[in-house]
Amino acid sequence: MHKKIITAFAFAAIVTCGAFAATTTKPPHTKITMAEARATALKKAPGKVTSEELEHEKGKWIYSFDIATSKTEVTEVNVDAMNGKIVDVQHENAAKEAAEKKAEAKEKTKH
């Protein structure tokens, strides 16, 4: 009986560690800095940066910037962390941006 409990515990630990490793990806040494990427993003969408982060998305490391371009509009600019090129630009209104932040916060609490 004691051997079964130890085996079950070991199995659960291995599965848990494997699941954690699969959901976490260590950021690489990026070739451009956050400041360089921010300058690139602001050239594309002048305004005030309201949030910035390095994230792994669609197989690439990107710097993501939310830039308030007016009182009601936010432009999200994604810059490749390895080559400094803009990979995506999306225009959102304040309500859509708030909903997206809420969903991201909920997703982060799951991990």
Secondary structure as GFF3:
##gff-version 3
##sequence-region A 1 111
A	DSSP	alpha_helix	2	23	.	.	.	ID=ss1
A	DSSP	alpha_helix	34	44	.	.	.	ID=ss2
A	DSSP	beta_strand	48	57	.	.	.	ID=ss3
A	DSSP	beta_strand	60	68	.	.	.	ID=ss4
A	DSSP	beta_strand	73	80	.	.	.	ID=ss5
A	DSSP	beta_strand	86	93	.	.	.	ID=ss6
A	DSSP	alpha_helix	94	110	.	.	.	ID=ss7
###
